[in-house]
Amino acid sequence: MAYPGGPAPHAPESGPAPASPIGDGSAYAAPYESLTFPYLTRGRRELCVTLAAQPVFDLVAQRAVSRRVRRIIRHKGGERSLLGRRTLEAADLRRIDLQTLGHGLDLLRLNSEDSGVLPAFWRTAATSHGRFALLYAGLQHHSAPAMLLLEIMGGPEVAGVEALAEAIGHLQTERLNVILHVAPDADLIAGMGGTEAHCLAIDFAGVDQAGARGWEEATRLIAAARQAATQVLILNLRPESGTAAAAAGATHAVFAPMELLTV
């Protein structure tokens, strides 16, 4: 099974070797490649943006089929995450997204037959100017992959289905598709069917994955997502939960040790 909108990638000659099967354990346990770049906001705040490349696994084929960029934004010189504490201006978010696309594609080192997942803020994707900037920056990059997947963050929690559907419709092209990142809320997820998103991403960092009672809630989330989209990407999934997640209907996963819960 290919990753949403694109074929399974070949490892670049200068990059890492192909990831191991899920059962091997080495692929998801290996340290992620990362890079950090500085950013100065319009309000003269100094930030550090860290990007880390993560393998994305097809839960049916049990192999890594793509790579995803995780993004963390912090105040320079501090460890506190910026997002959720102080709101950045839309222009700053757009500039961070564009720099993330450029640095992220360099980090992933994809070739013309690969697919890659990179984050973008909803406030960027919500405007025609922001969407055009994302399309141009992503598709004109010197190492643009066969399929670029934008993981839109923060949309379902603040925007209506019609606004989400409009933005997704404008962003989808032959070489670009959208993954809609949604909070682990079954009611919220169930309403995403009208957005026409092909894939929903759910962060399981705060979801109980231990024991039958905990997994019952996880199953509800996955089932709601499969009703709304044809593919479901689970983030921060425990490696031992891969088989259960696939049985529940999840199609892809980013595995992470539970002590690494940032997205």
C-alpha positions in Angstrom: 0.0 0.0 0.0 1.5 3.3 -1.0 1.4 6.4 1.2 -1.4 8.9 0.5 -1.1 10.2 -3.1 2.4 8.8 -3.8 4.4 5.6 -4.2 6.7 4.1 -1.7 10.0 6.0 -1.9 13.5 4.8 -2.8 16.3 5.7 -0.5 18.4 8.5 -1.9 22.0 7.5 -2.7 23.3 10.1 -0.2 20.7 9.5 2.4 19.8 6.8 4.9 19.2 3.2 3.9 15.6 1.9 3.6 13.8 1.5 6.8 13.4 -2.0 8.4 10.1 -3.8 8.7 8.1 -2.9 11.8 8.8 -6.2 13.4 12.5 -5.6 13.3 12.3 -2.7 15.8 15.4 -0.9 14.5 13.7 1.6 12.2 11.4 3.3 14.7 14.0 3.1 17.4 16.8 4.8 15.4 17.6 8.5 16.2 15.8 11.0 13.9 17.8 13.3 11.6 17.2 16.9 12.5 18.1 20.5 11.9 17.4 23.8 13.6 17.1 27.3 12.0 16.7 30.7 13.6 13.7 32.9 13.0 13.2 36.6 13.9 9.5 37.6 14.2 8.0 40.9 13.1 7.8 41.7 16.8 11.6 41.1 17.1 11.3 37.9 19.0 14.1 35.4 18.4 12.9 31.8 17.8 14.4 28.5 17.1 12.6 26.1 14.7 13.7 22.5 14.9 12.7 20.0 12.2 13.1 16.2 12.6 12.6 13.6 9.9 10.5 10.6 11.0 9.8 7.4 9.0 6.1 6.8 8.2 5.0 3.1 8.2 2.4 1.4 6.1 0.7 -0.7 8.8 -0.5 -3.3 6.2 2.7 -3.7 4.3 4.6 -3.3 7.6 7.3 -1.2 6.0 8.4 2.5 5.9 6.9 4.1 2.8 7.5 7.8 3.4 9.1 10.3 5.7 7.5 13.0 7.8 8.9 16.3 9.2 8.1 17.0 12.8 8.4 20.7 13.8 9.1 22.3 17.2 9.2 26.1 17.7 10.8 27.5 20.8 12.0 30.8 22.1 15.8 31.2 21.5 17.7 30.1 24.5 14.7 28.5 26.1 13.2 25.0 26.1 9.5 26.1 26.4 7.4 25.4 23.3 6.2 28.7 21.8 3.0 27.5 20.2 0.0 27.6 22.5 1.5 30.3 24.7 1.8 33.4 22.6 0.2 33.8 19.2 2.3 34.7 16.2 1.1 37.0 13.5 -0.2 35.4 10.3 2.8 36.8 8.3 5.2 35.1 10.7 3.4 31.8 10.5 3.5 32.0 6.7 7.2 32.8 6.6 7.9 29.9 9.1 5.9 27.6 6.9 7.8 28.6 3.8 11.2 28.2 5.5 10.0 24.9 6.9 9.2 23.7 3.4 12.7 24.6 2.1 14.7 23.3 5.0 12.4 20.3 5.4 12.8 19.1 1.8 16.6 19.5 2.1 16.4 17.4 5.3 14.3 14.6 3.7 16.6 14.4 0.7 13.8 12.9 -1.5 14.1 12.0 -5.1 11.6 12.4 -8.0 9.8 9.2 -7.1 9.4 9.8 -3.4 6.7 11.3 -1.2 7.2 13.4 1.9 5.1 14.9 4.7 5.7 18.5 5.9 3.7 20.6 8.3 1.8 23.8 7.5 -0.3 26.1 9.8 -4.0 26.4 9.1 -3.7 30.2 9.2 -1.4 29.9 6.2 -3.6 27.4 4.3 -6.7 29.4 5.0 -5.8 32.3 2.7 -5.4 32.3 -1.0 -2.1 34.2 -0.6 -0.8 31.6 1.8 -2.0 28.7 -0.4 -0.2 30.1 -3.4 3.0 30.6 -1.4 2.8 27.0 -0.2 2.2 25.6 -3.7 5.0 27.6 -5.2 7.6 26.9 -2.5 6.8 23.2 -2.3 6.6 22.4 -6.0 9.4 24.7 -7.2 12.0 23.4 -4.7 15.0 21.8 -6.4 14.3 18.5 -4.7 10.6 18.5 -4.9 9.3 14.9 -4.6 6.8 13.1 -6.8 4.1 13.8 -4.1 4.3 16.5 -1.4 1.9 16.0 1.5 1.1 19.0 3.5 0.0 18.2 7.1 -2.4 21.1 8.0 -2.2 21.8 11.7 -4.8 23.6 13.8 -7.6 23.7 11.2 -10.4 21.4 12.5 -10.3 23.0 15.9 -11.1 26.5 14.7 -12.6 26.3 11.2 -15.8 25.0 9.8 -16.1 22.1 7.4 -16.8 24.4 4.4 -13.7 26.5 5.0 -11.5 23.4 5.4 -12.9 21.8 2.2 -12.3 25.0 0.2 -8.7 25.2 1.3 -8.0 21.5 0.7 -9.6 21.7 -2.7 -7.3 24.6 -3.7 -4.2 22.8 -2.4 -4.7 19.5 -4.1 -2.8 19.0 -7.4 -1.2 16.1 -9.2 1.9 16.5 -7.1 0.5 17.9 -3.8 -2.1 16.5 -1.4 -3.3 17.3 2.1 -3.3 15.5 5.4 -5.6 17.1 7.9 -4.2 17.0 11.5 -7.1 16.6 13.9 -7.3 16.4 17.7 -8.1 13.0 19.3 -11.8 13.8 19.7 -14.2 11.3 18.1 -17.0 13.9 17.6 -14.6 16.3 16.0 -13.1 13.6 13.8 -16.5 12.4 12.7 -17.3 15.8 11.3 -14.3 15.8 8.9 -16.0 13.7 6.3 -17.2 16.8 4.5 -13.7 18.2 4.1 -12.8 15.8 1.3 -9.4 15.1 3.0 -8.0 11.8 1.8 -6.0 11.3 5.1 -6.5 12.3 8.7 -3.6 12.4 11.2 -4.3 11.9 14.9 -1.7 12.3 17.6 -1.9 9.5 20.1 0.6 11.0 22.5 -2.2 11.7 25.0 -4.3 8.6 24.2 -4.3 5.7 26.5 -2.8 2.8 24.5 -2.3 0.4 27.4 -4.9 -2.3 28.3 -8.3 -3.1 26.9 -10.1 -0.1 28.3 -7.6 2.3 26.9 -7.5 0.7 23.5 -11.3 0.9 23.3 -11.1 4.7 23.1 -8.3 4.4 20.6 -10.4 2.1 18.4 -13.3 4.6 18.6 -11.0 7.4 17.3 -9.6 5.3 14.5 -13.1 4.1 13.4 -14.4 7.7 13.3 -11.4 8.7 11.2 -11.9 5.9 8.7 -15.5 6.9 8.3 -14.3 10.4 7.4 -11.3 9.6 5.3 -9.9 6.7 3.3 -6.5 6.8 5.1 -5.6 7.4 8.8 -2.1 8.3 10.0 -1.5 7.7 13.7 1.3 9.7 15.3 3.2 8.7 18.5 1.8 5.1 18.2 3.4 2.6 20.5 5.3 0.0 18.4 3.5 -2.8 20.1 0.2 -1.3 19.2 0.8 -1.4 15.4 -1.1 -4.6 14.8 -4.1 -3.5 16.9 -4.1 -0.1 15.1 -4.2 -1.8 11.7 -7.0 -4.1 12.8 -9.0 -1.1 13.9 -8.6 0.6 10.5 -5.5 2.8 10.8 -3.5 2.7 7.6 -0.2 4.4 8.5 1.7 5.3 11.6 4.7 7.2 13.0 6.1 5.2 15.9 7.8 6.9 18.8 9.1 5.9 22.2 6.6 7.3 24.7 9.2 9.6 26.3 9.3 11.5 22.9 5.8 13.0 22.7 6.4 16.2 20.7 4.8 16.6 17.3 
